[in-house]
Every structure is written in structure tokens, then in C-alpha cells.
Amino acid sequence: MNSNFEHAMFPVFEAGVTYDTPNGDIRTDYKLIVRKDTNKILSCMTNEYKVVKNETIIKYALPVIQDAGGMFKECKTFAEGARTIMTWHFPNEQVTIGKNDVLTPEIIIKNSYDGTIGVNVLAGAFRLVCTNGMIIGVVAHDYRNKHSVYNVKLNDIEGIIIETIAKTKATFKDEFPILQNTEIKEKHIVDFLKMFPIKANSVVTQRLIADRPKTFWDLFNVGTNVTTHHMDRNTESTHKLENMLYERVKKMALSENKAVA
């Protein structure tokens, strides 16, 4: 298995929970999800919860992504391994947004052992050009599956990935021109500031003053600059903000574009 994923490949096991109820019954409808290498309890779930191991996802997803031209970006774990985010990008599928501004599609796969998210496949893009050499994601499509013994869709990870890659390419061609050509208003700046945590308000404001965004694409660039340059990449909240940023800005742009039309 690729060494890029070693820290996400720890073994887990299910330990049944037996407990007495106030009326004297013995219940066995819960189980613990435990890291075998550290004995860390990651969660307590009902027996309907289906464990989907990171190892299983990587086993089926990696060949499909590589065959489509995907290249590894990063794999991060949070909460002692309870949650994992894996990301690839597709450098051969470029979309030109403007001068010196090129995007390529990306795939982000999330998984958890604590029930906070199911198998979550996000489709988006990478900023190839950034002042400090980093690249940042743009989420355009989101496909979610619950960890449930009744969810048969979990058996078709390959199909989900193929579908999301195709939808991403189509989405970019339809949506990006609207962001580029629709001008922002003062109310959009206010709504934009509300997306960020209070501690980031100062740096966001400074970036807005320095860049003077005129369109929604400019506004989105301000956001990507802040999350890339001024927020902690090892903090889960940074990834959450990064994943919702494009969708929020896009909704404002579509609403304003409709109002103008």
C-alpha cells in the first residue's frame, strides 16, 4: 500500500457493549469502535452502524483515481484517527479561468469511525497558481453515504468517484463564467466576512483592502488566499471552511446574477 496513507491504515475492531437498563433488561444493541494499535475508543455506535475502513476505501478508490490521471495531494487524520481526509488532483485536466489562473479537478474522500460523516466524496478543483506555491481546493460536487448496514451504495465506491469526476468538469464550465462576470456589492462583503471565524476577521479585512475585489471570482480568491496563507492547515476547521467557501460564494453570485438579469 502507498506509504502516503500509512498513518490512516491503522487496524480497528468492534467491541460489543452489554449494559443493564433501569427495568432490569440486558441490552446489547451498541458497540465500541476501537483502534487496535492504541486501544483508543473512537466511538460508541449502534449495531446498525457499518464500519467502513480507510484501508477498504483506499483499496478500491486508488486504482480508479490513478487510472483517471489522479495524483496524490495529502492524507490527514483528526481526533486520534476518528476522522480522515484524503485528497488527489488531476493535473492533465486543466481549465483556464483567467490570466495566470488555471484549475484542475480534484477528489476529496472523507471517512470517519465516530459517525460524524459517512463515506463522503467531494469533487472540486485545485488552484495551480498561488503566490506561495500552495494549491487550494474548490468544492463543486458533494456525494455522501451513511455508514449503515442497510446502505448498499457503499459497495460502489468506484462508480461514485467516476460520476463525481465527470460532474465536476461540467460544473466548472457552467459556473465559473458567472463568478468571473458578476460584480459584487457591499452586502456581499459583509456576508463574506461572516464565513470566517472572528480571529480571522482582521486578516480577511486587510486582504479585502489590498485586493479590492470587484467580482465574485475576485472575492473567492480573497478567501482562498486567507485559508492558504493565514490559517492552520492542521486544524480541521480550516478544511471545513475551505470546502464550503466556493459553494457559499457561488450561491451569492447566482443570486446576484439572477437579480441583475
C-alpha positions in Angstrom: 0.0 0.0 0.0 1.2 3.5 -0.8 3.2 5.0 2.1 1.3 8.3 1.7 -1.6 6.6 3.6 0.3 4.7 6.3 -0.9 6.8 9.2 -4.6 6.3 8.1 -4.2 2.5 7.8 -4.3 1.6 11.5 -6.5 -1.5 12.3 -9.9 -1.1 14.0 -12.2 -3.6 15.7 -15.7 -3.7 17.1 -16.3 -4.5 20.8 -19.8 -5.3 21.8 -21.4 -3.4 24.7 -23.6 -5.0 27.3 -25.5 -2.9 29.8 -28.4 -3.1 32.3 -31.5 -0.9 31.9 -33.4 0.5 34.8 -36.2 -2.1 34.4 -33.6 -4.9 34.6 -33.3 -5.8 31.0 -29.8 -6.5 29.5 -29.2 -4.6 26.2 -26.6 -5.5 23.6 -27.5 -3.0 20.8 -24.3 -0.9 21.0 -20.7 -1.4 20.1 -17.4 0.4 20.6 -15.2 1.2 17.6 -11.6 0.8 18.8 -8.1 1.4 17.4 -6.3 -1.9 17.7 -2.8 -0.4 17.8 -3.5 2.1 20.6 -6.7 0.7 22.2 -8.2 4.2 21.8 -12.0 4.1 21.8 -13.0 6.2 18.7 -16.8 6.0 19.2 -19.8 4.1 20.6 -22.3 3.3 17.9 -25.5 1.2 17.4 -25.2 -2.2 15.8 -26.7 -0.7 12.6 -23.5 1.3 12.1 -21.3 -0.3 9.5 -17.6 0.2 9.8 -16.0 1.2 6.5 -12.2 1.0 7.0 -9.9 3.6 5.5 -8.0 0.6 4.1 -11.1 -0.6 2.1 -11.7 2.9 0.7 -8.1 3.3 -0.5 -8.0 -0.2 -1.9 -11.0 0.4 -4.2 -10.6 4.2 -4.8 -6.9 4.4 -5.6 -6.8 2.4 -8.8 -9.8 4.3 -10.2 -8.3 7.6 -9.4 -4.9 6.7 -10.7 -6.4 5.4 -14.0 -8.2 8.7 -14.4 -4.9 10.6 -14.0 -5.2 11.5 -10.4 -2.1 12.3 -8.3 -1.9 12.2 -4.5 -2.1 15.5 -2.6 -2.4 14.8 1.1 -3.9 12.5 3.7 -4.7 13.9 7.1 -6.3 12.3 10.2 -8.0 14.1 13.1 -9.2 13.2 16.6 -6.6 10.5 17.0 -7.8 8.8 13.8 -11.5 9.1 14.2 -11.8 11.2 11.0 -9.7 11.1 7.8 -9.4 13.3 4.7 -7.7 12.1 1.6 -7.1 14.3 -1.5 -6.0 13.8 -5.1 -5.8 16.2 -8.1 -5.9 15.7 -11.8 -3.1 17.9 -13.4 -3.9 16.8 -17.0 -7.5 18.2 -16.9 -6.9 22.0 -16.9 -9.5 24.8 -17.0 -8.3 28.3 -17.6 -10.1 30.9 -15.6 -8.1 34.0 -16.3 -4.6 35.2 -17.0 -2.2 33.0 -15.0 -5.1 31.4 -13.2 -5.6 27.7 -14.0 -7.6 25.0 -12.3 -7.6 21.2 -12.4 -10.2 18.8 -10.9 -9.7 17.2 -7.5 -11.2 14.4 -5.5 -11.5 14.6 -1.7 -12.6 11.5 0.2 -13.6 11.7 3.8 -14.3 8.9 6.2 -14.9 8.6 10.0 -15.1 6.0 12.7 -17.2 8.2 15.0 -20.4 8.6 12.9 -19.8 12.3 12.2 -19.5 11.7 8.5 -20.1 8.7 6.3 -18.1 8.0 3.2 -18.0 11.5 1.7 -16.7 12.0 -1.8 -16.2 15.7 -2.8 -15.4 16.8 -6.3 -13.7 20.1 -7.0 -10.6 21.7 -8.3 -7.0 22.8 -7.4 -5.6 26.2 -7.7 -2.4 25.6 -9.6 -1.1 29.2 -9.3 -0.7 30.6 -5.8 1.8 33.2 -4.6 3.5 30.9 -2.1 3.4 27.8 -4.3 0.5 26.1 -2.5 -2.7 24.8 -4.2 -6.2 25.0 -2.7 -9.4 23.1 -3.3 -12.7 24.3 -4.8 -15.7 22.1 -3.9 -18.2 21.7 -6.8 -20.0 18.4 -6.1 -20.6 16.5 -2.8 -21.7 12.8 -2.6 -22.4 11.4 0.9 -23.2 7.9 2.1 -24.1 6.9 5.6 -22.3 4.2 7.5 -25.2 1.8 7.7 -25.7 -1.9 7.2 -28.6 -1.0 5.0 -26.7 1.3 2.7 -25.8 -0.8 -0.4 -24.3 2.3 -2.1 -21.2 1.9 0.0 -20.4 -1.1 -2.2 -20.0 1.1 -5.3 -17.1 3.5 -4.4 -15.6 3.2 -7.9 -18.9 4.3 -9.5 -19.3 7.2 -7.2 -15.8 8.5 -8.0 -16.2 8.2 -11.7 -19.5 10.1 -11.5 -18.1 12.9 -9.4 -15.2 13.5 -11.7 -17.5 13.8 -14.7 -19.9 16.1 -12.9 -17.1 18.4 -11.8 -15.8 19.0 -15.3 -19.3 20.0 -16.4 -19.9 22.2 -13.4 -16.8 24.3 -13.9 -17.7 25.2 -17.4 -21.2 26.4 -16.5 -20.5 28.2 -13.1 -17.1 29.8 -13.3 -18.0 32.4 -16.0 -20.8 33.7 -13.8 -18.4 34.2 -10.9 -16.0 36.0 -13.2 -18.5 38.3 -14.8 -20.8 39.2 -11.9 -19.9 42.3 -9.8 -20.1 42.3 -6.0 -21.9 44.8 -3.7 -21.2 45.9 -0.2 -23.7 43.4 1.2 -21.7 40.6 -0.3 -18.6 41.8 1.5 -20.5 41.7 4.8 -21.8 38.1 4.1 -18.3 37.1 3.1 -16.8 38.2 6.4 -19.3 36.2 8.3 -18.0 33.0 6.8 -14.7 33.3 8.7 -14.0 32.8 12.5 -13.7 36.1 14.5 -10.0 35.6 15.0 -9.5 35.8 11.2 -11.5 39.0 10.7 -8.5 41.2 10.8 -6.5 39.4 8.1 -9.6 39.0 5.9 -10.3 42.7 6.1 -6.7 43.5 5.3 -6.8 41.2 2.3 -10.1 42.8 1.1 -8.5 46.3 1.3 -5.3 45.1 -0.5 -7.1 43.2 -3.3 -10.2 45.4 -3.8 -12.3 42.6 -5.3 -14.8 43.6 -7.9 -16.3 40.3 -9.0 -17.3 37.1 -7.1 -14.3 35.4 -8.6 -12.1 38.1 -7.0 -13.9 37.6 -3.7 -13.4 33.9 -3.9 -9.7 34.5 -4.5 -9.5 36.6 -1.3 -11.0 33.7 0.6 -8.5 31.1 -0.8 -5.6 33.4 -0.1 -6.7 33.7 3.6 -7.2 29.9 4.1 -4.0 29.0 2.3 -1.7 31.6 3.8 -3.1 32.6 7.1 -5.0 29.7 8.6 -3.6 26.5 10.2 -3.7 23.6 7.7 -3.5 21.1 10.5 -6.8 22.4 12.1 -9.9 20.6 10.9 -11.9 23.9 10.9 -9.6 25.2 8.2 -10.6 22.3 5.9 -14.3 22.7 6.7 -14.1 26.4 5.7 -12.1 25.6 2.6 -14.7 23.1 1.5 -17.7 25.4 1.9 -16.1 28.6 0.6 -16.8 28.1 -3.1 -20.3 26.9 -2.6 -21.2 30.0 -0.5 -19.6 32.5 -2.9 -21.3 30.7 -5.9 -24.7 31.0 -4.3 -24.2 34.7 -3.8 -23.1 35.1 -7.4 -26.0 33.1 -8.8 -28.5 35.1 -6.7 -27.0 38.4 -7.8 -26.7 37.4 -11.4 -30.4 36.4 -11.4 -31.4 39.7 -9.8 -29.5 41.7 -12.3 -30.9 39.8 -15.2 
